[in-house]
Amino acid sequence: MARSELRPVVKLRSTAGTGHTYVTRKNRRNDPDRLTLLKYDPVARKHVLFREER
């Protein structure tokens, strides 16, 4: 079964500048803009914004 283009895999990069990334899937119909999530950065040892990378 092929992966859906409606829910692509996106890479979330830390805005703290540590280079830490998370990989997740998003629904393009609900979130057409870049995704930003508040997640834990183990390098910075705190919660920071993670922004979708293209």
N, C-alpha and C positions, 0 to 999 in steps of 0.2 A: 504494500500500500504506500502510495506516495505521500509525502508531507504536504500539508495544505499551505497554500500561499496566503491564506487569510490569517493564519497564526504563525508568522515567521519567527525564527530564533533570533533574539537580539542580545547584544553584549552590553552590559551596564558597567561603566567605568566610574571610579570614585572621583568626586570633585575635590577631594583633599590633596590630590596630587601624588598619592602613594603608588598608583599603578595597579591597585587591586581591582579585579573585575568579577562580576557575577554573570551567569548566562541564564536567560529565561525566555519564555515565549510570550507574545502579546497578540491581542486581537486588533487587527488593523481597522476594523469597522468601528469599534468602541474608542480606540486610541490612535487616531491618524497622526497626531503630533509625536514629538519625541517623548519617551517615557522617562519620568523622574521618580525615584523611590528613595525613601529614607531607610537605609540598611546599615548594618554594622560593618565597619572597616577594621579588620584585625591588626593591620599595620599601624593605623592611627589610634587604635583601641578606643573608638567611640563611634556613635551613629553619625553618619554624614549622608549627604545627598549623592545618589548614584544616577548618572544621566546616560541615556541611550546613546550608543556610538554607532555611526553608520559604517 
